Amino acid sequence: MSSIKNQASSIKDDALDRAKAAQSAGLNPIAALHRAGFKSEWAYLGGFVSIGLSLAAWSGSRARPADDKAQSDRWGIFIGHWASTFFALGIALKQEEK
């Protein structure tokens, strides 16, 4: 029984060592963004801008002929999906700033 616990502890320690080594080797893209000077506020701003661009693309599609409306609507939805990515980056960068 103790050998199983020792093996589990060894595996856990090995995994932690690898995670620390990967982080110190620069494999953490959020830490790399933070070191490059990106701020969480910029990511939040990008999220709100993408929401505004999405609304502009969607409202612009209302004024177009029927042939182009579907493509314009898809473009607005595509831009709208960026917001969640920017907000997630903002949260991750905020955690890195602490």
MOPAC internal coordinates of N, CA, C and O (Angstrom, degrees):
PM7 1SCF
backbone

  N    0.0000 0     0.00 0     0.00 0    0    0    0
  C    1.4536 1     0.00 0     0.00 0    1    0    0
  C    1.5263 1   110.79 1     0.00 0    2    1    0
  O    1.2310 1   120.20 1   139.38 1    3    2    1
  N    1.3121 1   117.23 1   -40.62 1    3    2    1
  C    1.4614 1   119.07 1  -179.09 1    5    3    2
  C    1.5265 1   111.42 1   -70.35 1    6    5    3
  O    1.2310 1   120.01 1   151.89 1    7    6    5
  N    1.3235 1   117.59 1   -28.11 1    7    6    5
  C    1.4648 1   118.95 1   178.56 1    9    7    6
  C    1.5271 1   110.47 1   -69.32 1   10    9    7
  O    1.2310 1   120.07 1   146.53 1   11   10    9
  N    1.3279 1   117.47 1   -33.47 1   11   10    9
  C    1.4693 1   120.81 1   177.16 1   13   11   10
  C    1.5269 1   109.29 1   -67.42 1   14   13   11
  O    1.2310 1   120.25 1   138.08 1   15   14   13
  N    1.3376 1   117.12 1   -41.92 1   15   14   13
  C    1.4607 1   120.39 1   177.93 1   17   15   14
  C    1.5249 1   110.60 1   -64.54 1   18   17   15
  O    1.2310 1   120.52 1   140.42 1   19   18   17
  N    1.3149 1   116.62 1   -39.58 1   19   18   17
  C    1.4622 1   120.06 1   178.99 1   21   19   18
  C    1.5292 1   110.74 1   -64.74 1   22   21   19
  O    1.2310 1   120.55 1   139.22 1   23   22   21
  N    1.3461 1   116.56 1   -40.78 1   23   22   21
  C    1.4561 1   119.94 1   178.73 1   25   23   22
  C    1.5338 1   110.53 1   -65.54 1   26   25   23
  O    1.2310 1   120.62 1   137.02 1   27   26   25
  N    1.3279 1   116.42 1   -42.98 1   27   26   25
  C    1.4624 1   120.24 1   179.24 1   29   27   26
  C    1.5237 1   110.35 1   -62.86 1   30   29   27
  O    1.2310 1   120.62 1   137.65 1   31   30   29
  N    1.3085 1   116.42 1   -42.35 1   31   30   29
  C    1.4555 1   120.53 1   178.36 1   33   31   30
  C    1.5247 1   110.95 1   -64.51 1   34   33   31
  O    1.2310 1   120.55 1   140.00 1   35   34   33
  N    1.3111 1   116.55 1   -40.00 1   35   34   33
  C    1.4613 1   121.20 1   178.76 1   37   35   34
  C    1.5313 1   111.00 1   -64.60 1   38   37   35
  O    1.2310 1   120.50 1   137.69 1   39   38   37
  N    1.3273 1   116.64 1   -42.31 1   39   38   37
  C    1.4636 1   120.83 1   178.77 1   41   39   38
  C    1.5263 1   110.19 1   -64.22 1   42   41   39
  O    1.2310 1   120.73 1   137.67 1   43   42   41
  N    1.3331 1   116.20 1   -42.33 1   43   42   41
  C    1.4526 1   120.83 1   179.46 1   45   43   42
  C    1.5289 1   110.52 1   -63.14 1   46   45   43
  O    1.2310 1   120.42 1   133.62 1   47   46   45
  N    1.3291 1   116.80 1   -46.38 1   47   46   45
  C    1.4572 1   120.98 1   179.14 1   49   47   46
  C    1.5228 1   111.28 1   -61.78 1   50   49   47
  O    1.2310 1   120.61 1   140.15 1   51   50   49
  N    1.3248 1   116.45 1   -39.85 1   51   50   49
  C    1.4604 1   120.91 1   178.78 1   53   51   50
  C    1.5263 1   111.07 1   -63.84 1   54   53   51
  O    1.2310 1   120.47 1   137.19 1   55   54   53
  N    1.3291 1   116.70 1   -42.81 1   55   54   53
  C    1.4649 1   121.01 1   179.09 1   57   55   54
  C    1.5283 1   110.65 1   -63.95 1   58   57   55
  O    1.2310 1   120.26 1   137.91 1   59   58   57
  N    1.3154 1   117.10 1   -42.09 1   59   58   57
  C    1.4648 1   120.42 1   178.19 1   61   59   58
  C    1.5225 1   111.37 1   -64.14 1   62   61   59
  O    1.2310 1   120.61 1   139.10 1   63   62   61
  N    1.3322 1   116.44 1   -40.90 1   63   62   61
  C    1.4656 1   120.35 1   178.11 1   65   63   62
  C    1.5278 1   111.23 1   -62.43 1   66   65   63
  O    1.2310 1   120.79 1   138.82 1   67   66   65
  N    1.3412 1   116.10 1   -41.18 1   67   66   65
  C    1.4657 1   119.30 1   178.79 1   69   67   66
  C    1.5222 1   111.40 1   -66.36 1   70   69   67
  O    1.2310 1   120.37 1   140.47 1   71   70   69
  N    1.3147 1   116.89 1   -39.53 1   71   70   69
  C    1.4669 1   120.32 1   178.87 1   73   71   70
  C    1.5256 1   111.12 1   -64.22 1   74   73   71
  O    1.2310 1   120.37 1   137.67 1   75   74   73
  N    1.3165 1   116.89 1   -42.33 1   75   74   73
  C    1.4626 1   120.55 1   177.99 1   77   75   74
  C    1.5262 1   111.14 1   -65.27 1   78   77   75
  O    1.2310 1   120.62 1   139.86 1   79   78   77
  N    1.3297 1   116.42 1   -40.14 1   79   78   77
  C    1.4624 1   120.25 1   178.82 1   81   79   78
  C    1.5194 1   111.49 1   -65.20 1   82   81   79
  O    1.2310 1   120.39 1   139.77 1   83   82   81
  N    1.3313 1   116.86 1   -40.23 1   83   82   81
  C    1.4616 1   120.66 1   179.16 1   85   83   82
  C    1.5225 1   110.62 1   -65.37 1   86   85   83
  O    1.2310 1   120.87 1   140.33 1   87   86   85
  N    1.3237 1   115.94 1   -39.67 1   87   86   85
  C    1.4613 1   119.51 1  -179.54 1   89   87   86
  C    1.5228 1   110.62 1   -68.08 1   90   89   87
  O    1.2310 1   120.09 1   139.06 1   91   90   89
  N    1.3135 1   117.43 1   -40.94 1   91   90   89
  C    1.4564 1   119.45 1  -179.58 1   93   91   90
  C    1.5209 1   111.82 1   -73.73 1   94   93   91
  O    1.2310 1   120.15 1   159.13 1   95   94   93
  N    1.3418 1   117.32 1   -20.87 1   95   94   93
  C    1.4596 1   120.87 1   178.52 1   97   95   94
  C    1.5183 1   111.64 1   -80.42 1   98   97   95
  O    1.2310 1   119.61 1   177.58 1   99   98   97
  N    1.3218 1   118.34 1    -2.42 1   99   98   97
  C    1.4516 1   121.21 1   177.93 1  101   99   98
  C    1.5109 1   113.75 1    88.53 1  102  101   99
  O    1.2310 1   119.60 1  -157.82 1  103  102  101
  N    1.3175 1   118.37 1    22.18 1  103  102  101
  C    1.4524 1   121.21 1  -179.87 1  105  103  102
  C    1.5202 1   112.41 1   -89.26 1  106  105  103
  O    1.2310 1   120.53 1  -168.63 1  107  106  105
  N    1.2909 1   116.60 1    11.37 1  107  106  105
  C    1.4575 1   121.88 1   178.30 1  109  107  106
  C    1.5332 1   108.06 1  -101.15 1  110  109  107
  O    1.2310 1   119.73 1   -76.80 1  111  110  109
  N    1.3343 1   118.12 1   103.20 1  111  110  109
  C    1.4643 1   119.28 1  -175.54 1  113  111  110
  C    1.5289 1   113.38 1   -65.45 1  114  113  111
  O    1.2310 1   120.03 1   149.98 1  115  114  113
  N    1.3170 1   117.54 1   -30.02 1  115  114  113
  C    1.4696 1   119.62 1   178.96 1  117  115  114
  C    1.5291 1   109.71 1   -68.83 1  118  117  115
  O    1.2310 1   120.59 1   136.97 1  119  118  117
  N    1.3377 1   116.48 1   -43.03 1  119  118  117
  C    1.4650 1   119.63 1   177.18 1  121  119  118
  C    1.5250 1   110.45 1   -64.11 1  122  121  119
  O    1.2310 1   120.36 1   143.54 1  123  122  121
  N    1.3244 1   116.92 1   -36.46 1  123  122  121
  C    1.4692 1   120.54 1   178.36 1  125  123  122
  C    1.5300 1   110.41 1   -65.02 1  126  125  123
  O    1.2310 1   120.10 1   138.35 1  127  126  125
  N    1.3324 1   117.41 1   -41.65 1  127  126  125
  C    1.4632 1   120.64 1   176.42 1  129  127  126
  C    1.5271 1   110.68 1   -62.76 1  130  129  127
  O    1.2310 1   120.91 1   138.69 1  131  130  129
  N    1.3187 1   115.86 1   -41.31 1  131  130  129
  C    1.4673 1   120.40 1   179.52 1  133  131  130
  C    1.5270 1   110.83 1   -63.52 1  134  133  131
  O    1.2310 1   121.04 1   135.29 1  135  134  133
  N    1.3314 1   115.61 1   -44.71 1  135  134  133
  C    1.4712 1   119.50 1   178.75 1  137  135  134
  C    1.5277 1   111.29 1   -64.58 1  138  137  135
  O    1.2310 1   120.20 1   150.12 1  139  138  137
  N    1.3327 1   117.22 1   -29.88 1  139  138  137
  C    1.4658 1   121.13 1   179.49 1  141  139  138
  C    1.5269 1   112.00 1   -76.60 1  142  141  139
  O    1.2310 1   120.11 1   171.45 1  143  142  141
  N    1.3246 1   117.40 1    -8.55 1  143  142  141
  C    1.4557 1   120.77 1   176.26 1  145  143  142
  C    1.5180 1   115.66 1   102.58 1  146  145  143
  O    1.2310 1   119.81 1  -175.56 1  147  146  145
  N    1.3276 1   117.96 1     4.44 1  147  146  145
  C    1.4636 1   119.78 1   177.35 1  149  147  146
  C    1.5177 1   109.14 1   -70.74 1  150  149  147
  O    1.2310 1   121.01 1   -39.00 1  151  150  149
  N    1.3141 1   115.68 1   141.00 1  151  150  149
  C    1.4568 1   121.21 1  -178.37 1  153  151  150
  C    1.5198 1   109.96 1  -115.22 1  154  153  151
  O    1.2310 1   121.24 1   -26.97 1  155  154  153
  N    1.3217 1   115.23 1   153.03 1  155  154  153
  C    1.4636 1   120.29 1  -179.45 1  157  155  154
  C    1.5252 1   111.14 1   -62.12 1  158  157  155
  O    1.2310 1   120.18 1   146.38 1  159  158  157
  N    1.3262 1   117.26 1   -33.62 1  159  158  157
  C    1.4586 1   120.43 1   179.94 1  161  159  158
  C    1.5243 1   111.16 1   -61.39 1  162  161  159
  O    1.2310 1   120.41 1   144.61 1  163  162  161
  N    1.3270 1   116.82 1   -35.39 1  163  162  161
  C    1.4650 1   120.42 1   179.43 1  165  163  162
  C    1.5288 1   110.49 1   -66.77 1  166  165  163
  O    1.2310 1   120.52 1   141.03 1  167  166  165
  N    1.3215 1   116.62 1   -38.97 1  167  166  165
  C    1.4657 1   119.89 1   178.93 1  169  167  166
  C    1.5304 1   110.30 1   -66.86 1  170  169  167
  O    1.2310 1   120.49 1   138.16 1  171  170  169
  N    1.3423 1   116.66 1   -41.84 1  171  170  169
  C    1.4659 1   119.58 1   176.97 1  173  171  170
  C    1.5286 1   110.45 1   -61.50 1  174  173  171
  O    1.2310 1   120.71 1   137.53 1  175  174  173
  N    1.3240 1   116.25 1   -42.47 1  175  174  173
  C    1.4592 1   120.62 1   178.39 1  177  175  174
  C    1.5370 1   109.95 1   -61.18 1  178  177  175
  O    1.2310 1   120.28 1   138.25 1  179  178  177
  N    1.3295 1   117.06 1   -41.75 1  179  178  177
  C    1.4639 1   120.63 1   177.03 1  181  179  178
  C    1.5239 1   111.92 1   -60.08 1  182  181  179
  O    1.2310 1   120.35 1   142.71 1  183  182  181
  N    1.3180 1   116.94 1   -37.29 1  183  182  181
  C    1.4601 1   120.73 1   177.68 1  185  183  182
  C    1.5137 1   112.03 1   -64.19 1  186  185  183
  O    1.2310 1   120.61 1   134.90 1  187  186  185
  N    1.3328 1   116.43 1   -45.10 1  187  186  185
  C    1.4595 1   119.33 1   179.93 1  189  187  186
  C    1.5294 1   111.67 1   -69.33 1  190  189  187
  O    1.2310 1   120.32 1   143.84 1  191  190  189
  N    1.3339 1   116.99 1   -36.16 1  191  190  189
  C    1.4621 1   120.04 1   176.82 1  193  191  190
  C    1.5276 1   110.36 1   -64.15 1  194  193  191
  O    1.2310 1   120.18 1   139.48 1  195  194  193
  N    1.3346 1   117.26 1   -40.52 1  195  194  193
  C    1.4646 1   119.01 1   179.93 1  197  195  194
  C    1.5366 1   111.47 1   -66.65 1  198  197  195
  O    1.2310 1   120.37 1   147.35 1  199  198  197
  N    1.3267 1   116.89 1   -32.65 1  199  198  197
  C    1.4727 1   119.29 1   174.49 1  201  199  198
  C    1.5217 1   109.65 1   -64.75 1  202  201  199
  O    1.2310 1   120.45 1   136.08 1  203  202  201
  N    1.3242 1   116.75 1   -43.92 1  203  202  201
  C    1.4626 1   120.22 1   178.30 1  205  203  202
  C    1.5218 1   112.24 1   -63.37 1  206  205  203
  O    1.2310 1   120.52 1   137.29 1  207  206  205
  N    1.3443 1   116.60 1   -42.71 1  207  206  205
  C    1.4676 1   119.83 1   177.59 1  209  207  206
  C    1.5239 1   111.28 1   -63.83 1  210  209  207
  O    1.2310 1   120.58 1   142.49 1  211  210  209
  N    1.3187 1   116.49 1   -37.51 1  211  210  209
  C    1.4559 1   120.44 1   178.40 1  213  211  210
  C    1.5211 1   111.11 1   -63.26 1  214  213  211
  O    1.2310 1   120.81 1   134.92 1  215  214  213
  N    1.3184 1   116.06 1   -45.08 1  215  214  213
  C    1.4649 1   120.01 1   177.83 1  217  215  214
  C    1.5294 1   111.42 1   -64.17 1  218  217  215
  O    1.2310 1   120.37 1   141.28 1  219  218  217
  N    1.3329 1   116.90 1   -38.72 1  219  218  217
  C    1.4616 1   120.25 1   178.63 1  221  219  218
  C    1.5268 1   110.60 1   -65.82 1  222  221  219
  O    1.2310 1   120.06 1   138.05 1  223  222  221
  N    1.3276 1   117.49 1   -41.95 1  223  222  221
  C    1.4703 1   120.48 1   178.73 1  225  223  222
  C    1.5205 1   110.81 1   -65.27 1  226  225  223
  O    1.2310 1   120.68 1   139.53 1  227  226  225
  N    1.3216 1   116.31 1   -40.47 1  227  226  225
  C    1.4619 1   119.84 1   179.60 1  229  227  226
  C    1.5304 1   111.02 1   -66.96 1  230  229  227
  O    1.2310 1   120.49 1   133.23 1  231  230  229
  N    1.3352 1   116.68 1   -46.77 1  231  230  229
  C    1.4665 1   118.62 1  -179.15 1  233  231  230
  C    1.5207 1   110.61 1   -67.68 1  234  233  231
  O    1.2310 1   120.11 1   148.38 1  235  234  233
  N    1.3245 1   117.39 1   -31.62 1  235  234  233
  C    1.4566 1   120.31 1   175.69 1  237  235  234
  C    1.5131 1   112.21 1   -66.26 1  238  237  235
  O    1.2310 1   120.51 1   150.74 1  239  238  237
  N    1.3186 1   116.63 1   -29.26 1  239  238  237
  C    1.4645 1   119.71 1   179.62 1  241  239  238
  C    1.5181 1   111.86 1   -71.39 1  242  241  239
  O    1.2310 1   120.12 1   158.07 1  243  242  241
  N    1.3076 1   117.37 1   -21.93 1  243  242  241
  C    1.4708 1   120.92 1   179.30 1  245  243  242
  C    1.5316 1   110.78 1   -69.64 1  246  245  243
  O    1.2310 1   119.63 1   152.51 1  247  246  245
  N    1.3218 1   118.32 1   -27.49 1  247  246  245
  C    1.4608 1   121.99 1  -176.62 1  249  247  246
  C    1.5294 1   112.30 1   -88.88 1  250  249  247
  O    1.2310 1   119.88 1   173.06 1  251  250  249
  N    1.3152 1   117.83 1    -6.94 1  251  250  249
  C    1.4652 1   121.03 1  -177.00 1  253  251  250
  C    1.5236 1   111.00 1   -88.16 1  254  253  251
  O    1.2310 1   121.13 1   -16.90 1  255  254  253
  N    1.3427 1   115.44 1   163.10 1  255  254  253
  C    1.4681 1   118.36 1   173.95 1  257  255  254
  C    1.5315 1   110.70 1   -61.65 1  258  257  255
  O    1.2310 1   120.61 1   -18.53 1  259  258  257
  N    1.2970 1   116.44 1   161.47 1  259  258  257
  C    1.4669 1   122.39 1  -175.26 1  261  259  258
  C    1.5270 1   112.56 1   -58.60 1  262  261  259
  O    1.2310 1   119.85 1   151.00 1  263  262  261
  N    1.3279 1   117.88 1   -29.00 1  263  262  261
  C    1.4644 1   120.71 1  -178.09 1  265  263  262
  C    1.5241 1   112.27 1   -64.66 1  266  265  263
  O    1.2310 1   120.14 1   144.40 1  267  266  265
  N    1.3241 1   117.34 1   -35.60 1  267  266  265
  C    1.4569 1   121.52 1  -174.91 1  269  267  266
  C    1.5265 1   113.31 1   -93.47 1  270  269  267
  O    1.2310 1   119.78 1   170.15 1  271  270  269
  N    1.3226 1   118.02 1    -9.85 1  271  270  269
  C    1.4658 1   120.37 1  -174.55 1  273  271  270
  C    1.5293 1   112.59 1   -61.54 1  274  273  271
  O    1.2310 1   119.97 1   136.61 1  275  274  273
  N    1.3043 1   117.66 1   -43.39 1  275  274  273
  C    1.4676 1   119.71 1  -177.06 1  277  275  274
  C    1.5223 1   110.81 1   -63.23 1  278  277  275
  O    1.2310 1   120.35 1   136.27 1  279  278  277
  N    1.3122 1   116.94 1   -43.73 1  279  278  277
  C    1.4598 1   119.97 1   179.12 1  281  279  278
  C    1.5204 1   111.18 1   -65.54 1  282  281  279
  O    1.2310 1   119.99 1   138.81 1  283  282  281
  N    1.3145 1   117.62 1   -41.19 1  283  282  281
  C    1.4643 1   120.89 1   179.11 1  285  283  282
  C    1.5215 1   111.13 1   -65.91 1  286  285  283
  O    1.2310 1   120.49 1   141.18 1  287  286  285
  N    1.3232 1   116.66 1   -38.82 1  287  286  285
  C    1.4637 1   119.55 1   177.14 1  289  287  286
  C    1.5224 1   110.63 1   -63.19 1  290  289  287
  O    1.2310 1   120.33 1   137.06 1  291  290  289
  N    1.3283 1   116.97 1   -42.94 1  291  290  289
  C    1.4748 1   119.92 1   178.36 1  293  291  290
  C    1.5138 1   110.88 1   -63.73 1  294  293  291
  O    1.2310 1   120.02 1   141.94 1  295  294  293
  N    1.3216 1   117.56 1   -38.06 1  295  294  293
  C    1.4625 1   120.83 1   178.42 1  297  295  294
  C    1.5299 1   110.04 1   -63.42 1  298  297  295
  O    1.2310 1   120.00 1   137.56 1  299  298  297
  N    1.3275 1   117.60 1   -42.44 1  299  298  297
  C    1.4568 1   120.93 1   177.59 1  301  299  298
  C    1.5147 1   112.34 1   -62.87 1  302  301  299
  O    1.2310 1   120.43 1   139.91 1  303  302  301
  N    1.3170 1   116.79 1   -40.09 1  303  302  301
  C    1.4699 1   120.48 1   177.63 1  305  303  302
  C    1.5206 1   110.22 1   -66.15 1  306  305  303
  O    1.2310 1   120.44 1   138.76 1  307  306  305
  N    1.3397 1   116.77 1   -41.24 1  307  306  305
  C    1.4647 1   120.84 1   179.17 1  309  307  306
  C    1.5232 1   111.20 1   -59.78 1  310  309  307
  O    1.2310 1   120.36 1   133.51 1  311  310  309
  N    1.3227 1   116.91 1   -46.49 1  311  310  309
  C    1.4626 1   120.36 1   178.75 1  313  311  310
  C    1.5291 1   110.24 1   -65.00 1  314  313  311
  O    1.2310 1   120.20 1   143.29 1  315  314  313
  N    1.3256 1   117.22 1   -36.71 1  315  314  313
  C    1.4590 1   121.17 1   179.93 1  317  315  314
  C    1.5152 1   113.49 1   -62.83 1  318  317  315
  O    1.2310 1   120.39 1   152.03 1  319  318  317
  N    1.3248 1   116.85 1   -27.97 1  319  318  317
  C    1.4623 1   120.10 1   178.09 1  321  319  318
  C    1.5246 1   112.52 1   -70.47 1  322  321  319
  O    1.2310 1   119.81 1   160.85 1  323  322  321
  N    1.3075 1   117.97 1   -19.15 1  323  322  321
  C    1.4623 1   120.28 1   179.20 1  325  323  322
  C    1.5248 1   111.55 1   -66.58 1  326  325  323
  O    1.2310 1   120.33 1   150.21 1  327  326  325
  N    1.3210 1   116.97 1   -29.79 1  327  326  325
  C    1.4626 1   120.78 1  -174.10 1  329  327  326
  C    1.5256 1   111.64 1   -57.19 1  330  329  327
  O    1.2310 1   120.28 1   134.42 1  331  330  329
  N    1.3061 1   117.08 1   -45.58 1  331  330  329
  C    1.4696 1   119.01 1  -178.49 1  333  331  330
  C    1.5245 1   111.57 1   -63.83 1  334  333  331
  O    1.2310 1   120.24 1   144.94 1  335  334  333
  N    1.3142 1   117.16 1   -35.06 1  335  334  333
  C    1.4677 1   120.17 1   177.54 1  337  335  334
  C    1.5186 1   110.54 1   -66.03 1  338  337  335
  O    1.2310 1   120.49 1   133.97 1  339  338  337
  N    1.3252 1   116.67 1   -46.03 1  339  338  337
  C    1.4630 1   119.66 1   179.18 1  341  339  338
  C    1.5283 1   111.56 1   -62.85 1  342  341  339
  O    1.2310 1   120.08 1   138.89 1  343  342  341
  N    1.3316 1   117.46 1   -41.11 1  343  342  341
  C    1.4629 1   119.61 1   179.36 1  345  343  342
  C    1.5277 1   111.15 1   -66.37 1  346  345  343
  O    1.2310 1   119.97 1   141.18 1  347  346  345
  N    1.3301 1   117.66 1   -38.82 1  347  346  345
  C    1.4671 1   120.55 1   177.13 1  349  347  346
  C    1.5272 1   110.65 1   -64.33 1  350  349  347
  O    1.2310 1   120.27 1   138.44 1  351  350  349
  N    1.3254 1   117.08 1   -41.56 1  351  350  349
  C    1.4681 1   120.13 1   175.84 1  353  351  350
  C    1.5267 1   110.77 1   -62.42 1  354  353  351
  O    1.2310 1   120.47 1   140.74 1  355  354  353
  N    1.3253 1   116.70 1   -39.26 1  355  354  353
  C    1.4643 1   120.09 1   178.19 1  357  355  354
  C    1.5165 1   112.08 1   -61.35 1  358  357  355
  O    1.2310 1   120.78 1   137.36 1  359  358  357
  N    1.3158 1   116.12 1   -42.64 1  359  358  357
  C    1.4689 1   119.76 1   178.88 1  361  359  358
  C    1.5263 1   110.46 1   -65.90 1  362  361  359
  O    1.2310 1   120.47 1   136.18 1  363  362  361
  N    1.3270 1   116.71 1   -43.82 1  363  362  361
  C    1.4694 1   119.97 1   179.53 1  365  363  362
  C    1.5155 1   111.20 1   -64.07 1  366  365  363
  O    1.2310 1   119.90 1   138.62 1  367  366  365
  N    1.3119 1   117.80 1   -41.38 1  367  366  365
  C    1.4644 1   120.69 1   178.22 1  369  367  366
  C    1.5234 1   111.08 1   -66.78 1  370  369  367
  O    1.2310 1   120.31 1   143.24 1  371  370  369
  N    1.3336 1   117.01 1   -36.76 1  371  370  369
  C    1.4710 1   120.26 1   177.38 1  373  371  370
  C    1.5221 1   110.25 1   -61.07 1  374  373  371
  O    1.2310 1   120.52 1   138.92 1  375  374  373
  N    1.3388 1   116.61 1   -41.08 1  375  374  373
  C    1.4668 1   121.00 1   177.66 1  377  375  374
  C    1.5358 1   110.51 1   -65.21 1  378  377  375
  O    1.2310 1   120.61 1   142.54 1  379  378  377
  N    1.3079 1   116.43 1   -37.46 1  379  378  377
  C    1.4699 1   120.91 1   179.47 1  381  379  378
  C    1.5291 1   111.20 1   -69.53 1  382  381  379
  O    1.2310 1   120.52 1   148.55 1  383  382  381
  N    1.3253 1   116.61 1   -31.45 1  383  382  381
  C    1.4679 1   120.59 1  -179.72 1  385  383  382
  C    1.5227 1   112.06 1   -71.28 1  386  385  383
  O    1.2310 1   120.03 1   157.39 1  387  386  385
  N    1.3157 1   117.54 1   -22.61 1  387  386  385
  C    1.4739 1   120.34 1  -177.74 1  389  387  386
  C    1.5014 1   112.35 1   -73.83 1  390  389  387
  O    1.2310 1   120.10 1   180.00 1  391  390  389

